[in-house]
């Protein structure tokens, strides 16, 4: 049913992603899908890496570790953005087409009051993506 799953990840908060990572891996095993982990970084040094190249290498290592640990085919797609905080949603939506994914599995949080004012990333992606989106809480 699904051939290619895109999983947005925040390398600074990998510990909060386990449910979504497991869910994506389980679906990948079920359908023999490949999984591409997508992450967005800035041109400037950050908490995860000093350069976009170092960030891409860390994302690639993360993808390889996930693939080996979960027994699935994985890849990495690092994107550099001028301002990841502002550009995150459109950057992830573009990554859906850039990777050729037919399913997005992404972590989210329990909705709170601010989600009625500012939409969550998961809500925005689910509302605008042209592919199926599974938001995992």
C-alpha positions as CSV (number, residue, x, y, z in Angstrom):
1,X,0.0,0.0,0.0
2,X,2.8,2.5,0.9
3,X,6.1,2.4,-0.8
4,X,7.9,5.3,0.7
5,X,7.4,6.8,4.2
6,X,8.8,10.2,5.2
7,X,9.4,10.8,8.9
8,X,10.2,14.4,10.0
9,X,12.7,14.3,12.9
10,X,14.2,16.8,15.2
11,X,17.7,15.5,16.1
12,X,17.7,17.7,19.2
13,X,14.7,15.8,20.6
14,X,15.0,12.3,19.3
15,X,13.9,10.9,22.7
16,X,10.4,12.3,22.1
17,X,10.0,10.6,18.8
18,X,10.1,7.0,19.7
19,X,6.3,6.3,19.2
20,X,6.4,7.9,15.7
21,X,9.6,6.1,14.8
22,X,8.3,2.7,15.9
23,X,5.0,3.3,14.1
24,X,6.8,4.2,10.8
25,X,9.1,1.2,11.2
26,X,6.1,-1.1,11.8
27,X,4.3,0.2,8.7
28,X,7.5,-0.1,6.7
29,X,7.9,-3.7,7.7
30,X,4.2,-4.5,6.9
31,X,4.4,-3.1,3.4
32,X,8.1,-3.5,2.6
33,X,8.4,0.3,2.4
34,X,11.5,2.4,2.6
35,X,11.7,5.2,5.2
36,X,13.3,8.6,4.7
37,X,14.1,10.7,7.8
38,X,13.8,14.4,7.0
39,X,15.3,17.1,9.2
40,X,15.6,20.9,8.8
41,X,18.6,23.0,9.9
42,X,19.9,26.5,9.6
43,X,23.0,27.8,7.9
44,X,24.3,28.9,11.3
45,X,25.7,26.7,14.1
46,X,23.1,25.0,16.3
47,X,22.7,22.7,19.2
48,X,23.0,19.6,17.0
49,X,25.7,20.6,14.5
50,X,28.0,23.5,13.6
51,X,27.4,23.3,9.8
52,X,24.8,22.0,7.4
53,X,27.2,19.4,6.3
54,X,27.8,18.1,9.8
55,X,24.0,18.1,10.4
56,X,23.5,16.0,7.2
57,X,26.1,13.6,8.4
58,X,24.4,13.2,11.8
59,X,21.1,12.7,10.1
60,X,22.6,10.1,7.8
61,X,24.1,8.3,10.8
62,X,20.7,8.4,12.6
63,X,19.0,6.9,9.6
64,X,21.5,4.1,9.4
65,X,21.2,3.3,13.1
66,X,17.4,3.3,12.9
67,X,17.5,1.0,9.8
68,X,19.8,-1.4,11.5
69,X,17.9,-1.4,14.9
70,X,14.5,-1.7,13.3
71,X,15.3,-3.9,10.3
72,X,14.1,-1.5,7.6
73,X,15.5,0.3,4.6
74,X,16.2,3.9,5.5
75,X,17.6,7.1,4.0
76,X,18.1,10.7,5.1
77,X,17.1,14.0,3.6
78,X,18.6,17.0,5.3
79,X,17.3,20.5,4.3
80,X,18.9,23.8,5.0
81,X,16.6,26.7,5.7
82,X,17.2,30.4,6.4
83,X,14.9,30.2,9.4
84,X,13.8,26.7,10.3
85,X,11.3,27.9,12.9
86,X,9.4,30.0,10.3
87,X,10.0,27.8,7.3
88,X,9.4,24.4,8.9
89,X,5.9,23.6,7.5
90,X,6.5,24.7,3.9
91,X,10.0,23.0,3.9
92,X,8.4,19.7,5.1
93,X,5.7,20.0,2.5
94,X,8.3,20.5,-0.2
95,X,10.3,17.5,1.2
96,X,7.2,15.3,0.7
97,X,7.5,15.8,-3.1
98,X,11.3,16.0,-3.1
99,X,11.5,12.5,-1.5
100,X,8.6,11.0,-3.4
101,X,6.9,9.9,-0.2
102,X,3.4,8.5,-0.3
103,X,3.0,8.6,3.5
104,X,4.2,11.0,6.2
105,X,4.4,9.7,9.8
106,X,5.2,12.4,12.3
107,X,5.2,13.0,16.0
108,X,2.9,15.5,17.6
109,X,1.9,16.7,21.0
110,X,-1.4,16.7,22.8
111,X,-3.3,19.8,21.6
112,X,-3.4,22.8,23.9
113,X,-4.9,26.3,23.9
114,X,-2.1,27.7,21.7
115,X,-3.1,25.2,18.9
116,X,-6.3,27.1,18.5
117,X,-4.3,30.3,17.7
118,X,-1.3,28.8,15.9
119,X,-1.7,25.5,14.2
120,X,0.6,22.6,15.1
121,X,3.2,21.4,12.5
122,X,1.4,18.0,12.3
123,X,-2.0,19.7,11.8
124,X,-0.6,21.9,9.0
125,X,1.2,19.1,7.2
126,X,-2.0,16.9,7.5
127,X,-4.1,19.7,6.2
128,X,-1.9,20.6,3.2
129,X,0.0,17.5,2.1
130,X,-1.1,15.7,-1.0
131,X,-0.3,12.3,0.6
132,X,-1.6,10.5,3.6
133,X,-0.4,11.8,6.9
134,X,-0.3,9.9,10.2
135,X,0.2,12.1,13.2
136,X,1.3,10.1,16.3
137,X,0.9,11.4,19.8
